[in-house]
Amino acid sequence: MKKIIHTVLALCFMTVAFTSCREEKTQKEELIEEMQNEGAEIDVKTDGDETKIKMETEDKKVKIKEDGEETKIKVKTDD
């Protein structure tokens, strides 16, 4: 009986450990996925360690600029 209880507890702890370690998407990844789903035109430019991503739909424009570890995100919607 003790062996069964220890096995069940071990499985519970492992389940919690693995589900809490899942990677979460960054704001940048969420925006890129959202714009792709909306059918946006995506333009990526890379210059050294600087990356610029421009995405545009009929009513929304998103610019993402990465310079090293710094990321700037600009979102403009046409209302």
N, C-alpha and C positions, 0 to 999 in steps of 0.2 A: 504494500500500500504506500509506504514512504517513497519507494522508487517511482511510482506513478505520479505522486504529488510533485516530486522534484523535477521530473521530466516535463510536466505541464507548466510548472513555474519557469523552467529554463526556456521553454518554447515561447511563453508569454513575454519574457524579458527580451528575447531575441527579436520577436515580432515588433515590439515597441522600438528597439534600437534601430532596426533596419528602416522602419517607416519614418522615423524622425530624421534620418540622414539623407532623405531625398533632396535632390537639388531643386531649388526654386528658381524660376526665371527672373532675370533682371528686368527693369523697366524697359531697357533697350530691346531685349529679346521679345518682350510682350508687344511693344510698338511695331517691330518689324513683322511679327506674325500677324498682327491685326491689319496692318497695311497690305500685306500679301493677300490676305483673305478678301480685302476690299478691291483687289485688282489694281494696286498702285504701280506706277512706274518707279522702279528702284534704280538709282545711280550710285555706284560705289567708287570713290577715288581714294587711292592710297599713295602717300608721299612719305617715304621713310617710316617713322613710327606714328605718323599722323594719318587718320582715316576719317573720311567724310562720307556720310550716307545721306542721300536726299531721296525722299519718297513723296509722291504726289498723286492725289486723286482729284476728282472734280471739286470737292469741297473741303479738302484737308491737305496740309503740307507739313511734313515732318523733316527736320534736319538734325542729324546726330553727328557730333564732332568728337573724336577721340584723339587726345594728344598725350601719349604715354599712358598714365593711369587715370588721367582726368577725362571725364565724359560730360559733354554739354548737350542737352536735348532741347530743341525748340519745336513747339507745335503751334500751327496756325490754322484756324478753321474759318471758312467763309460762311458767315451767317446772313 
